[in-house]
Amino acid sequence: MNQVINAIVQFLQQGIAAIFHFLGIIWTWSFGQIVTVMQSNWQALPLWKQVVLAVVVLGLAFMAFKVLRQLWDAGEKVLRAFVALLAVLVGLLPYVLVAGVIAFAGGYVIKNVNF
């Protein structure tokens, strides 16, 4: 059974590593293309290519806005989840304290009380 669980965990790790590797390739390629476009010499281009370049820059700005907005939303959700986790942990403290008192009282009775 332990081998099956280890095989599943290893499979999941390899899958996650492959996904992150693929994302890294796409990320690197995309930024390379963006840098190439941004390094274009605007003055040396004919007017119609300047218009195309302006449209491309506007498209890139729009995509950057969408990416930043999604990252902001994800960060907000992560922060909310962290705050919710802290709230649950604080809410559990009385129960943990009572469990500790019960265990202490039981241990005291077992060690010290003789009938």
Beta strands, then each sheet from edge to edge (+ up, - down):
end
